[in-house]
């Protein structure tokens, strides 16, 4: 009888540990900081130069424009 109770208690703790770990896995997989990169602006009209935009995607918040860049102006901060 004592062995059954001990076995049931150990299985219960194992089940709780597995469920807690499984629920924490998506949070562990998310990066803690933003994912940033340069993207061509792709304006409909021609400004006689290429424009690039620097975008950052913050987990849980979305995309934010950080700045613009072209050969004529250099980097222009937006934030």
mmCIF file of the N, C-alpha and C atoms, coordinates in Angstrom:
data_MODEL
# 
_entry.id   MODEL 
# 
loop_
_atom_site.group_PDB 
_atom_site.id 
_atom_site.type_symbol 
_atom_site.label_atom_id 
_atom_site.label_alt_id 
_atom_site.label_comp_id 
_atom_site.label_asym_id 
_atom_site.label_entity_id 
_atom_site.label_seq_id 
_atom_site.pdbx_PDB_ins_code 
_atom_site.Cartn_x 
_atom_site.Cartn_y 
_atom_site.Cartn_z 
_atom_site.occupancy 
_atom_site.B_iso_or_equiv 
_atom_site.pdbx_formal_charge 
_atom_site.auth_seq_id 
_atom_site.auth_comp_id 
_atom_site.auth_asym_id 
_atom_site.auth_atom_id 
_atom_site.pdbx_PDB_model_num 
ATOM 1   N N  . UNK A 1 1  ? 0.827  -1.190 0.000   1.00 0.00 ? 1  UNK A N  1 
ATOM 2   C CA . UNK A 1 1  ? 0.000  0.000  0.000   1.00 0.00 ? 1  UNK A CA 1 
ATOM 3   C C  . UNK A 1 1  ? 0.874  1.257  0.000   1.00 0.00 ? 1  UNK A C  1 
ATOM 4   N N  . UNK A 1 2  ? 1.940  1.252  0.804   1.00 0.00 ? 2  UNK A N  1 
ATOM 5   C CA . UNK A 1 2  ? 2.819  2.413  0.871   1.00 0.00 ? 2  UNK A CA 1 
ATOM 6   C C  . UNK A 1 2  ? 3.503  2.649  -0.475  1.00 0.00 ? 2  UNK A C  1 
ATOM 7   N N  . UNK A 1 3  ? 3.830  1.565  -1.172  1.00 0.00 ? 3  UNK A N  1 
ATOM 8   C CA . UNK A 1 3  ? 4.489  1.697  -2.471  1.00 0.00 ? 3  UNK A CA 1 
ATOM 9   C C  . UNK A 1 3  ? 3.565  2.335  -3.508  1.00 0.00 ? 3  UNK A C  1 
ATOM 10  N N  . UNK A 1 4  ? 2.290  1.990  -3.458  1.00 0.00 ? 4  UNK A N  1 
ATOM 11  C CA . UNK A 1 4  ? 1.316  2.574  -4.399  1.00 0.00 ? 4  UNK A CA 1 
ATOM 12  C C  . UNK A 1 4  ? 1.156  4.071  -4.157  1.00 0.00 ? 4  UNK A C  1 
ATOM 13  N N  . UNK A 1 5  ? 1.079  4.466  -2.896  1.00 0.00 ? 5  UNK A N  1 
ATOM 14  C CA . UNK A 1 5  ? 0.934  5.886  -2.565  1.00 0.00 ? 5  UNK A CA 1 
ATOM 15  C C  . UNK A 1 5  ? 2.182  6.649  -3.002  1.00 0.00 ? 5  UNK A C  1 
ATOM 16  N N  . UNK A 1 6  ? 3.349  6.073  -2.741  1.00 0.00 ? 6  UNK A N  1 
ATOM 17  C CA . UNK A 1 6  ? 4.601  6.698  -3.156  1.00 0.00 ? 6  UNK A CA 1 
ATOM 18  C C  . UNK A 1 6  ? 4.666  6.811  -4.685  1.00 0.00 ? 6  UNK A C  1 
ATOM 19  N N  . UNK A 1 7  ? 4.272  5.758  -5.385  1.00 0.00 ? 7  UNK A N  1 
ATOM 20  C CA . UNK A 1 7  ? 4.275  5.774  -6.845  1.00 0.00 ? 7  UNK A CA 1 
ATOM 21  C C  . UNK A 1 7  ? 3.300  6.812  -7.389  1.00 0.00 ? 7  UNK A C  1 
ATOM 22  N N  . UNK A 1 8  ? 2.104  6.895  -6.824  1.00 0.00 ? 8  UNK A N  1 
ATOM 23  C CA . UNK A 1 8  ? 1.124  7.887  -7.261  1.00 0.00 ? 8  UNK A CA 1 
ATOM 24  C C  . UNK A 1 8  ? 1.613  9.314  -6.992  1.00 0.00 ? 8  UNK A C  1 
ATOM 25  N N  . UNK A 1 9  ? 2.262  9.522  -5.858  1.00 0.00 ? 9  UNK A N  1 
ATOM 26  C CA . UNK A 1 9  ? 2.791  10.845 -5.544  1.00 0.00 ? 9  UNK A CA 1 
ATOM 27  C C  . UNK A 1 9  ? 3.905  11.228 -6.519  1.00 0.00 ? 9  UNK A C  1 
ATOM 28  N N  . UNK A 1 10 ? 4.793  10.306 -6.818  1.00 0.00 ? 10 UNK A N  1 
ATOM 29  C CA . UNK A 1 10 ? 5.867  10.582 -7.775  1.00 0.00 ? 10 UNK A CA 1 
ATOM 30  C C  . UNK A 1 10 ? 5.324  10.830 -9.176  1.00 0.00 ? 10 UNK A C  1 
ATOM 31  N N  . UNK A 1 11 ? 4.345  10.058 -9.598  1.00 0.00 ? 11 UNK A N  1 
ATOM 32  C CA . UNK A 1 11 ? 3.736  10.282 -10.916 1.00 0.00 ? 11 UNK A CA 1 
ATOM 33  C C  . UNK A 1 11 ? 3.026  11.628 -10.974 1.00 0.00 ? 11 UNK A C  1 
ATOM 34  N N  . UNK A 1 12 ? 2.379  12.021 -9.891  1.00 0.00 ? 12 UNK A N  1 
ATOM 35  C CA . UNK A 1 12 ? 1.724  13.330 -9.842  1.00 0.00 ? 12 UNK A CA 1 
ATOM 36  C C  . UNK A 1 12 ? 2.725  14.464 -9.949  1.00 0.00 ? 12 UNK A C  1 
ATOM 37  N N  . UNK A 1 13 ? 3.849  14.346 -9.231  1.00 0.00 ? 13 UNK A N  1 
ATOM 38  C CA . UNK A 1 13 ? 4.880  15.389 -9.316  1.00 0.00 ? 13 UNK A CA 1 
ATOM 39  C C  . UNK A 1 13 ? 5.509  15.429 -10.702 1.00 0.00 ? 13 UNK A C  1 
ATOM 40  N N  . UNK A 1 14 ? 5.695  14.265 -11.312 1.00 0.00 ? 14 UNK A N  1 
ATOM 41  C CA . UNK A 1 14 ? 6.239  14.209 -12.665 1.00 0.00 ? 14 UNK A CA 1 
ATOM 42  C C  . UNK A 1 14 ? 5.283  14.870 -13.664 1.00 0.00 ? 14 UNK A C  1 
ATOM 43  N N  . UNK A 1 15 ? 3.996  14.618 -13.514 1.00 0.00 ? 15 UNK A N  1 
ATOM 44  C CA . UNK A 1 15 ? 3.002  15.233 -14.394 1.00 0.00 ? 15 UNK A CA 1 
ATOM 45  C C  . UNK A 1 15 ? 2.991  16.751 -14.238 1.00 0.00 ? 15 UNK A C  1 
ATOM 46  N N  . UNK A 1 16 ? 3.068  17.239 -13.009 1.00 0.00 ? 16 UNK A N  1 
ATOM 47  C CA . UNK A 1 16 ? 3.110  18.686 -12.776 1.00 0.00 ? 16 UNK A CA 1 
ATOM 48  C C  . UNK A 1 16 ? 4.371  19.291 -13.396 1.00 0.00 ? 16 UNK A C  1 
ATOM 49  N N  . UNK A 1 17 ? 5.518  18.614 -13.258 1.00 0.00 ? 17 UNK A N  1 
ATOM 50  C CA . UNK A 1 17 ? 6.770  19.112 -13.827 1.00 0.00 ? 17 UNK A CA 1 
ATOM 51  C C  . UNK A 1 17 ? 6.714  19.154 -15.351 1.00 0.00 ? 17 UNK A C  1 
ATOM 52  N N  . UNK A 1 18 ? 6.138  18.138 -15.967 1.00 0.00 ? 18 UNK A N  1 
ATOM 53  C CA . UNK A 1 18 ? 6.028  18.108 -17.434 1.00 0.00 ? 18 UNK A CA 1 
ATOM 54  C C  . UNK A 1 18 ? 5.103  19.210 -17.919 1.00 0.00 ? 18 UNK A C  1 
ATOM 55  N N  . UNK A 1 19 ? 3.980  19.406 -17.270 1.00 0.00 ? 19 UNK A N  1 
ATOM 56  C CA . UNK A 1 19 ? 3.043  20.461 -17.676 1.00 0.00 ? 19 UNK A CA 1 
ATOM 57  C C  . UNK A 1 19 ? 3.652  21.842 -17.488 1.00 0.00 ? 19 UNK A C  1 
ATOM 58  N N  . UNK A 1 20 ? 4.385  22.051 -16.412 1.00 0.00 ? 20 UNK A N  1 
ATOM 59  C CA . UNK A 1 20 ? 5.012  23.353 -16.179 1.00 0.00 ? 20 UNK A CA 1 
ATOM 60  C C  . UNK A 1 20 ? 6.083  23.630 -17.227 1.00 0.00 ? 20 UNK A C  1 
ATOM 61  N N  . UNK A 1 21 ? 6.858  22.626 -17.591 1.00 0.00 ? 21 UNK A N  1 
ATOM 62  C CA . UNK A 1 21 ? 7.910  22.793 -18.597 1.00 0.00 ? 21 UNK A CA 1 
ATOM 63  C C  . UNK A 1 21 ? 7.307  23.027 -19.972 1.00 0.00 ? 21 UNK A C  1 
ATOM 64  N N  . UNK A 1 22 ? 6.260  22.307 -20.302 1.00 0.00 ? 22 UNK A N  1 
ATOM 65  C CA . UNK A 1 22 ? 5.622  22.451 -21.608 1.00 0.00 ? 22 UNK A CA 1 
ATOM 66  C C  . UNK A 1 22 ? 5.033  23.842 -21.779 1.00 0.00 ? 22 UNK A C  1 
ATOM 67  N N  . UNK A 1 23 ? 4.445  24.400 -20.732 1.00 0.00 ? 23 UNK A N  1 
ATOM 68  C CA . UNK A 1 23 ? 3.866  25.742 -20.814 1.00 0.00 ? 23 UNK A CA 1 
ATOM 69  C C  . UNK A 1 23 ? 4.938  26.816 -20.883 1.00 0.00 ? 23 UNK A C  1 
ATOM 70  N N  . UNK A 1 24 ? 6.122  26.558 -20.376 1.00 0.00 ? 24 UNK A N  1 
ATOM 71  C CA . UNK A 1 24 ? 7.191  27.551 -20.376 1.00 0.00 ? 24 UNK A CA 1 
ATOM 72  C C  . UNK A 1 24 ? 8.004  27.532 -21.663 1.00 0.00 ? 24 UNK A C  1 
ATOM 73  N N  . UNK A 1 25 ? 7.902  26.492 -22.470 1.00 0.00 ? 25 UNK A N  1 
ATOM 74  C CA . UNK A 1 25 ? 8.722  26.389 -23.676 1.00 0.00 ? 25 UNK A CA 1 
ATOM 75  C C  . UNK A 1 25 ? 8.504  27.521 -24.673 1.00 0.00 ? 25 UNK A C  1 
ATOM 76  N N  . UNK A 1 26 ? 7.279  27.951 -24.984 1.00 0.00 ? 26 UNK A N  1 
ATOM 77  C CA . UNK A 1 26 ? 7.136  29.068 -25.924 1.00 0.00 ? 26 UNK A CA 1 
ATOM 78  C C  . UNK A 1 26 ? 7.789  30.357 -25.424 1.00 0.00 ? 26 UNK A C  1 
ATOM 79  N N  . UNK A 1 27 ? 7.749  30.619 -24.129 1.00 0.00 ? 27 UNK A N  1 
ATOM 80  C CA . UNK A 1 27 ? 8.387  31.822 -23.595 1.00 0.00 ? 27 UNK A CA 1 
ATOM 81  C C  . UNK A 1 27 ? 9.899  31.723 -23.676 1.00 0.00 ? 27 UNK A C  1 
ATOM 82  N N  . UNK A 1 28 ? 10.441 30.542 -23.535 1.00 0.00 ? 28 UNK A N  1 
ATOM 83  C CA . UNK A 1 28 ? 11.885 30.367 -23.634 1.00 0.00 ? 28 UNK A CA 1 
ATOM 84  C C  . UNK A 1 28 ? 12.373 30.510 -25.068 1.00 0.00 ? 28 UNK A C  1 
ATOM 85  N N  . UNK A 1 29 ? 11.519 30.196 -26.036 1.00 0.00 ? 29 UNK A N  1 
ATOM 86  C CA . UNK A 1 29 ? 11.913 30.253 -27.442 1.00 0.00 ? 29 UNK A CA 1 
ATOM 87  C C  . UNK A 1 29 ? 11.905 31.678 -27.989 1.00 0.00 ? 29 UNK A C  1 
ATOM 88  N N  . UNK A 1 30 ? 11.149 32.592 -27.379 1.00 0.00 ? 30 UNK A N  1 
ATOM 89  C CA . UNK A 1 30 ? 11.078 33.968 -27.878 1.00 0.00 ? 30 UNK A CA 1 
ATOM 90  C C  . UNK A 1 30 ? 12.373 34.716 -27.587 1.00 0.00 ? 30 UNK A C  1 
ATOM 91  N N  . UNK A 1 31 ? 12.841 35.483 -28.545 1.00 0.00 ? 31 UNK A N  1 
ATOM 92  C CA . UNK A 1 31 ? 14.030 36.286 -28.265 1.00 0.00 ? 31 UNK A CA 1 
ATOM 93  C C  . UNK A 1 31 ? 13.694 37.399 -27.274 1.00 0.00 ? 31 UNK A C  1 
ATOM 94  N N  . UNK A 1 32 ? 14.659 37.752 -26.461 1.00 0.00 ? 32 UNK A N  1 
ATOM 95  C CA . UNK A 1 32 ? 14.388 38.777 -25.451 1.00 0.00 ? 32 UNK A CA 1 
ATOM 96  C C  . UNK A 1 32 ? 14.432 40.182 -26.033 1.00 0.00 ? 32 UNK A C  1 
ATOM 97  N N  . UNK A 1 33 ? 15.175 40.363 -27.101 1.00 0.00 ? 33 UNK A N  1 
ATOM 98  C CA . UNK A 1 33 ? 15.296 41.679 -27.713 1.00 0.00 ? 33 UNK A CA 1 
ATOM 99  C C  . UNK A 1 33 ? 14.592 41.742 -29.054 1.00 0.00 ? 33 UNK A C  1 
ATOM 100 N N  . UNK A 1 34 ? 14.720 42.865 -29.736 1.00 0.00 ? 34 UNK A N  1 
ATOM 101 C CA . UNK A 1 34 ? 14.040 43.018 -31.024 1.00 0.00 ? 34 UNK A CA 1 
ATOM 102 C C  . UNK A 1 34 ? 14.793 42.340 -32.156 1.00 0.00 ? 34 UNK A C  1 
ATOM 103 N N  . UNK A 1 35 ? 14.067 42.075 -33.237 1.00 0.00 ? 35 UNK A N  1 
ATOM 104 C CA . UNK A 1 35 ? 14.650 41.619 -34.485 1.00 0.00 ? 35 UNK A CA 1 
ATOM 105 C C  . UNK A 1 35 ? 14.613 42.812 -35.433 1.00 0.00 ? 35 UNK A C  1 
ATOM 106 N N  . UNK A 1 36 ? 15.768 43.292 -35.867 1.00 0.00 ? 36 UNK A N  1 
ATOM 107 C CA . UNK A 1 36 ? 15.838 44.498 -36.678 1.00 0.00 ? 36 UNK A CA 1 
ATOM 108 C C  . UNK A 1 36 ? 16.496 44.208 -38.023 1.00 0.00 ? 36 UNK A C  1 
ATOM 109 N N  . UNK A 1 37 ? 16.145 45.017 -39.019 1.00 0.00 ? 37 UNK A N  1 
ATOM 110 C CA . UNK A 1 37 ? 16.762 44.874 -40.326 1.00 0.00 ? 37 UNK A CA 1 
ATOM 111 C C  . UNK A 1 37 ? 16.402 46.017 -41.257 1.00 0.00 ? 37 UNK A C  1 
ATOM 112 N N  . UNK A 1 38 ? 17.207 46.129 -42.327 1.00 0.00 ? 38 UNK A N  1 
ATOM 113 C CA . UNK A 1 38 ? 16.980 47.155 -43.347 1.00 0.00 ? 38 UNK A CA 1 
ATOM 114 C C  . UNK A 1 38 ? 16.054 46.611 -44.424 1.00 0.00 ? 38 UNK A C  1 
ATOM 115 N N  . UNK A 1 39 ? 15.106 47.446 -44.850 1.00 0.00 ? 39 UNK A N  1 
ATOM 116 C CA . UNK A 1 39 ? 14.164 47.078 -45.900 1.00 0.00 ? 39 UNK A CA 1 
ATOM 117 C C  . UNK A 1 39 ? 14.063 48.236 -46.886 1.00 0.00 ? 39 UNK A C  1 
ATOM 118 N N  . UNK A 1 40 ? 13.994 47.899 -48.171 1.00 0.00 ? 40 UNK A N  1 
ATOM 119 C CA . UNK A 1 40 ? 13.858 48.948 -49.188 1.00 0.00 ? 40 UNK A CA 1 
ATOM 120 C C  . UNK A 1 40 ? 12.515 49.636 -49.014 1.00 0.00 ? 40 UNK A C  1 
ATOM 121 N N  . UNK A 1 41 ? 12.529 50.971 -49.096 1.00 0.00 ? 41 UNK A N  1 
ATOM 122 C CA . UNK A 1 41 ? 11.304 51.729 -48.845 1.00 0.00 ? 41 UNK A CA 1 
ATOM 123 C C  . UNK A 1 41 ? 10.278 51.509 -49.951 1.00 0.00 ? 41 UNK A C  1 
ATOM 124 N N  . UNK A 1 42 ? 10.709 51.440 -51.204 1.00 0.00 ? 42 UNK A N  1 
ATOM 125 C CA . UNK A 1 42 ? 9.801  51.142 -52.302 1.00 0.00 ? 42 UNK A CA 1 
ATOM 126 C C  . UNK A 1 42 ? 8.721  52.184 -52.528 1.00 0.00 ? 42 UNK A C  1 
ATOM 127 N N  . UNK A 1 43 ? 9.109  53.460 -52.563 1.00 0.00 ? 43 UNK A N  1 
ATOM 128 C CA . UNK A 1 43 ? 8.135  54.518 -52.814 1.00 0.00 ? 43 UNK A CA 1 
ATOM 129 C C  . UNK A 1 43 ? 7.563  54.403 -54.224 1.00 0.00 ? 43 UNK A C  1 
ATOM 130 N N  . UNK A 1 44 ? 6.353  54.897 -54.420 1.00 0.00 ? 44 UNK A N  1 
ATOM 131 C CA . UNK A 1 44 ? 5.723  54.871 -55.740 1.00 0.00 ? 44 UNK A CA 1 
ATOM 132 C C  . UNK A 1 44 ? 6.337  55.894 -56.681 1.00 0.00 ? 44 UNK A C  1 
ATOM 133 N N  . UNK A 1 45 ? 6.846  56.978 -56.161 1.00 0.00 ? 45 UNK A N  1 
ATOM 134 C CA . UNK A 1 45 ? 7.464  57.985 -57.017 1.00 0.00 ? 45 UNK A CA 1 
ATOM 135 C C  . UNK A 1 45 ? 8.979  57.942 -56.874 1.00 0.00 ? 45 UNK A C  1 
ATOM 136 N N  . UNK A 1 46 ? 9.667  58.427 -57.869 1.00 0.00 ? 46 UNK A N  1 
ATOM 137 C CA . UNK A 1 46 ? 11.119 58.393 -57.879 1.00 0.00 ? 46 UNK A CA 1 
ATOM 138 C C  . UNK A 1 46 ? 11.681 59.665 -57.254 1.00 0.00 ? 46 UNK A C  1 
ATOM 139 N N  . UNK A 1 47 ? 12.581 59.501 -56.298 1.00 0.00 ? 47 UNK A N  1 
ATOM 140 C CA . UNK A 1 47 ? 13.263 60.632 -55.679 1.00 0.00 ? 47 UNK A CA 1 
ATOM 141 C C  . UNK A 1 47 ? 14.705 60.735 -56.163 1.00 0.00 ? 47 UNK A C  1 
ATOM 142 N N  . UNK A 1 48 ? 15.036 60.026 -57.235 1.00 0.00 ? 48 UNK A N  1 
ATOM 143 C CA . UNK A 1 48 ? 16.385 59.979 -57.811 1.00 0.00 ? 48 UNK A CA 1 
ATOM 144 C C  . UNK A 1 48 ? 17.417 59.408 -56.846 1.00 0.00 ? 48 UNK A C  1 
ATOM 145 N N  . UNK A 1 49 ? 16.982 58.680 -55.854 1.00 0.00 ? 49 UNK A N  1 
ATOM 146 C CA . UNK A 1 49 ? 17.863 57.979 -54.933 1.00 0.00 ? 49 UNK A CA 1 
ATOM 147 C C  . UNK A 1 49 ? 17.090 56.829 -54.292 1.00 0.00 ? 49 UNK A C  1 
ATOM 148 N N  . UNK A 1 50 ? 17.801 55.826 -53.835 1.00 0.00 ? 50 UNK A N  1 
ATOM 149 C CA . UNK A 1 50 ? 17.143 54.709 -53.152 1.00 0.00 ? 50 UNK A CA 1 
ATOM 150 C C  . UNK A 1 50 ? 16.995 55.042 -51.672 1.00 0.00 ? 50 UNK A C  1 
ATOM 151 N N  . UNK A 1 51 ? 15.837 54.760 -51.149 1.00 0.00 ? 51 UNK A N  1 
ATOM 152 C CA . UNK A 1 51 ? 15.574 54.960 -49.731 1.00 0.00 ? 51 UNK A CA 1 
ATOM 153 C C  . UNK A 1 51 ? 15.442 53.606 -49.055 1.00 0.00 ? 51 UNK A C  1 
ATOM 154 N N  . UNK A 1 52 ? 16.006 53.509 -47.856 1.00 0.00 ? 52 UNK A N  1 
ATOM 155 C CA . UNK A 1 52 ? 15.916 52.296 -47.057 1.00 0.00 ? 52 UNK A CA 1 
ATOM 156 C C  . UNK A 1 52 ? 15.362 52.658 -45.689 1.00 0.00 ? 52 UNK A C  1 
ATOM 157 N N  . UNK A 1 53 ? 14.591 51.740 -45.127 1.00 0.00 ? 53 UNK A N  1 
ATOM 158 C CA . UNK A 1 53 ? 14.009 51.951 -43.800 1.00 0.00 ? 53 UNK A CA 1 
ATOM 159 C C  . UNK A 1 53 ? 14.537 50.880 -42.852 1.00 0.00 ? 53 UNK A C  1 
ATOM 160 N N  . UNK A 1 54 ? 14.835 51.280 -41.624 1.00 0.00 ? 54 UNK A N  1 
ATOM 161 C CA . UNK A 1 54 ? 15.309 50.356 -40.599 1.00 0.00 ? 54 UNK A CA 1 
ATOM 162 C C  . UNK A 1 54 ? 14.162 50.058 -39.645 1.00 0.00 ? 54 UNK A C  1 
ATOM 163 N N  . UNK A 1 55 ? 13.650 48.826 -39.704 1.00 0.00 ? 55 UNK A N  1 
ATOM 164 C CA . UNK A 1 55 ? 12.499 48.414 -38.914 1.00 0.00 ? 55 UNK A CA 1 
ATOM 165 C C  . UNK A 1 55 ? 12.941 47.433 -37.835 1.00 0.00 ? 55 UNK A C  1 
ATOM 166 N N  . UNK A 1 56 ? 12.313 47.505 -36.677 1.00 0.00 ? 56 UNK A N  1 
ATOM 167 C CA . UNK A 1 56 ? 12.547 46.549 -35.597 1.00 0.00 ? 56 UNK A CA 1 
ATOM 168 C C  . UNK A 1 56 ? 11.214 45.926 -35.195 1.00 0.00 ? 56 UNK A C  1 
ATOM 169 N N  . UNK A 1 57 ? 11.227 44.608 -35.014 1.00 0.00 ? 57 UNK A N  1 
ATOM 170 C CA . UNK A 1 57 ? 10.037 43.903 -34.529 1.00 0.00 ? 57 UNK A CA 1 
ATOM 171 C C  . UNK A 1 57 ? 10.289 43.474 -33.091 1.00 0.00 ? 57 UNK A C  1 
ATOM 172 N N  . UNK A 1 58 ? 9.532  44.059 -32.180 1.00 0.00 ? 58 UNK A N  1 
ATOM 173 C CA . UNK A 1 58 ? 9.647  43.741 -30.766 1.00 0.00 ? 58 UNK A CA 1 
ATOM 174 C C  . UNK A 1 58 ? 8.636  42.656 -30.429 1.00 0.00 ? 58 UNK A C  1 
ATOM 175 N N  . UNK A 1 59 ? 9.058  41.558 -29.813 1.00 0.00 ? 59 UNK A N  1 
ATOM 176 C CA . UNK A 1 59 ? 8.118  40.486 -29.452 1.00 0.00 ? 59 UNK A CA 1 
ATOM 177 C C  . UNK A 1 59 ? 7.015  41.014 -28.539 1.00 0.00 ? 59 UNK A C  1 
ATOM 178 N N  . UNK A 1 60 ? 5.793  40.764 -28.912 1.00 0.00 ? 60 UNK A N  1 
ATOM 179 C CA . UNK A 1 60 ? 4.650  41.204 -28.122 1.00 0.00 ? 60 UNK A CA 1 
ATOM 180 C C  . UNK A 1 60 ? 4.196  42.629 -28.394 1.00 0.00 ? 60 UNK A C  1 
ATOM 181 N N  . UNK A 1 61 ? 4.954  43.399 -29.192 1.00 0.00 ? 61 UNK A N  1 
ATOM 182 C CA . UNK A 1 61 ? 4.600  44.792 -29.462 1.00 0.00 ? 61 UNK A CA 1 
ATOM 183 C C  . UNK A 1 61 ? 4.371  45.058 -30.940 1.00 0.00 ? 61 UNK A C  1 
ATOM 184 N N  . UNK A 1 62 ? 5.148  44.450 -31.809 1.00 0.00 ? 62 UNK A N  1 
ATOM 185 C CA . UNK A 1 62 ? 4.956  44.660 -33.242 1.00 0.00 ? 62 UNK A CA 1 
ATOM 186 C C  . UNK A 1 62 ? 6.135  45.373 -33.880 1.00 0.00 ? 62 UNK A C  1 
ATOM 187 N N  . UNK A 1 63 ? 5.889  45.913 -35.084 1.00 0.00 ? 63 UNK A N  1 
ATOM 188 C CA . UNK A 1 63 ? 6.932  46.552 -35.886 1.00 0.00 ? 63 UNK A CA 1 
ATOM 189 C C  . UNK A 1 63 ? 6.997  48.045 -35.601 1.00 0.00 ? 63 UNK A C  1 
ATOM 190 N N  . UNK A 1 64 ? 8.229  48.574 -35.514 1.00 0.00 ? 64 UNK A N  1 
ATOM 191 C CA . UNK A 1 64 ? 8.439  50.001 -35.303 1.00 0.00 ? 64 UNK A CA 1 
ATOM 192 C C  . UNK A 1 64 ? 9.510  50.503 -36.258 1.00 0.00 ? 64 UNK A C  1 
ATOM 193 N N  . UNK A 1 65 ? 9.235  51.639 -36.893 1.00 0.00 ? 65 UNK A N  1 
ATOM 194 C CA . UNK A 1 65 ? 10.192 52.277 -37.787 1.00 0.00 ? 65 UNK A CA 1 
ATOM 195 C C  . UNK A 1 65 ? 11.203 53.036 -36.946 1.00 0.00 ? 65 UNK A C  1 
ATOM 196 N N  . UNK A 1 66 ? 12.486 52.690 -37.128 1.00 0.00 ? 66 UNK A N  1 
ATOM 197 C CA . UNK A 1 66 ? 13.536 53.310 -36.327 1.00 0.00 ? 66 UNK A CA 1 
ATOM 198 C C  . UNK A 1 66 ? 14.249 54.432 -37.073 1.00 0.00 ? 66 UNK A C  1 
ATOM 199 N N  . UNK A 1 67 ? 14.332 54.336 -38.412 1.00 0.00 ? 67 UNK A N  1 
ATOM 200 C CA . UNK A 1 67 ? 15.028 55.375 -39.153 1.00 0.00 ? 67 UNK A CA 1 
ATOM 201 C C  . UNK A 1 67 ? 15.005 55.149 -40.653 1.00 0.00 ? 67 UNK A C  1 
ATOM 202 N N  . UNK A 1 68 ? 15.427 56.192 -41.387 1.00 0.00 ? 68 UNK A N  1 
ATOM 203 C CA . UNK A 1 68 ? 15.514 56.169 -42.852 1.00 0.00 ? 68 UNK A CA 1 
ATOM 204 C C  . UNK A 1 68 ? 16.967 56.347 -43.250 1.00 0.00 ? 68 UNK A C  1 
ATOM 205 N N  . UNK A 1 69 ? 17.316 55.901 -44.457 1.00 0.00 ? 69 UNK A N  1 
ATOM 206 C CA . UNK A 1 69 ? 18.660 56.115 -44.965 1.00 0.00 ? 69 UNK A CA 1 
ATOM 207 C C  . UNK A 1 69 ? 18.609 56.247 -46.482 1.00 0.00 ? 69 UNK A C  1 
ATOM 208 N N  . UNK A 1 70 ? 19.399 57.185 -47.011 1.00 0.00 ? 70 UNK A N  1 
ATOM 209 C CA . UNK A 1 70 ? 19.621 57.315 -48.452 1.00 0.00 ? 70 UNK A CA 1 
ATOM 210 C C  . UNK A 1 70 ? 21.029 57.858 -48.656 1.00 0.00 ? 70 UNK A C  1 
ATOM 211 N N  . UNK A 1 71 ? 21.508 57.768 -49.894 1.00 0.00 ? 71 UNK A N  1 
ATOM 212 C CA . UNK A 1 71 ? 22.834 58.304 -50.189 1.00 0.00 ? 71 UNK A CA 1 
ATOM 213 C C  . UNK A 1 71 ? 22.893 59.818 -49.983 1.00 0.00 ? 71 UNK A C  1 
ATOM 214 N N  . UNK A 1 72 ? 21.805 60.505 -50.296 1.00 0.00 ? 72 UNK A N  1 
ATOM 215 C CA . UNK A 1 72 ? 21.789 61.966 -50.211 1.00 0.00 ? 72 UNK A CA 1 
ATOM 216 C C  . UNK A 1 72 ? 21.724 62.477 -48.771 1.00 0.00 ? 72 UNK A C  1 
ATOM 217 N N  . UNK A 1 73 ? 20.971 61.814 -47.921 1.00 0.00 ? 73 UNK A N  1 
ATOM 218 C CA . UNK A 1 73 ? 20.726 62.340 -46.567 1.00 0.00 ? 73 UNK A CA 1 
ATOM 219 C C  . UNK A 1 73 ? 21.485 61.610 -45.477 1.00 0.00 ? 73 UNK A C  1 
ATOM 220 N N  . UNK A 1 74 ? 21.898 60.383 -45.727 1.00 0.00 ? 74 UNK A N  1 
ATOM 221 C CA . UNK A 1 74 ? 22.486 59.580 -44.657 1.00 0.00 ? 74 UNK A CA 1 
ATOM 222 C C  . UNK A 1 74 ? 21.371 59.019 -43.781 1.00 0.00 ? 74 UNK A C  1 
ATOM 223 N N  . UNK A 1 75 ? 21.684 58.726 -42.544 1.00 0.00 ? 75 UNK A N  1 
ATOM 224 C CA . UNK A 1 75 ? 20.695 58.143 -41.627 1.00 0.00 ? 75 UNK A CA 1 
ATOM 225 C C  . UNK A 1 75 ? 19.880 59.239 -40.958 1.00 0.00 ? 75 UNK A C  1 
ATOM 226 N N  . UNK A 1 76 ? 18.567 59.071 -40.974 1.00 0.00 ? 76 UNK A N  1 
ATOM 227 C CA . UNK A 1 76 ? 17.650 59.989 -40.310 1.00 0.00 ? 76 UNK A CA 1 
ATOM 228 C C  . UNK A 1 76 ? 16.909 59.187 -39.244 1.00 0.00 ? 76 UNK A C  1 
ATOM 229 N N  . UNK A 1 77 ? 17.125 59.517 -37.987 1.00 0.00 ? 77 UNK A N  1 
ATOM 230 C CA . UNK A 1 77 ? 16.451 58.818 -36.895 1.00 0.00 ? 77 UNK A CA 1 
ATOM 231 C C  . UNK A 1 77 ? 15.000 59.232 -36.813 1.00 0.00 ? 77 UNK A C  1 
ATOM 232 N N  . UNK A 1 78 ? 14.119 58.293 -36.574 1.00 0.00 ? 78 UNK A N  1 
ATOM 233 C CA . UNK A 1 78 ? 12.688 58.575 -36.495 1.00 0.00 ? 78 UNK A CA 1 
ATOM 234 C C  . UNK A 1 78 ? 12.199 58.583 -35.052 1.00 0.00 ? 78 UNK A C  1 
ATOM 235 N N  . UNK A 1 79 ? 12.769 57.734 -34.234 1.00 0.00 ? 79 UNK A N  1 
ATOM 236 C CA . UNK A 1 79 ? 12.290 57.580 -32.849 1.00 0.00 ? 79 UNK A CA 1 
ATOM 237 C C  . UNK A 1 79 ? 12.390 58.828 -32.126 1.00 0.00 ? 79 UNK A C  1 
# 
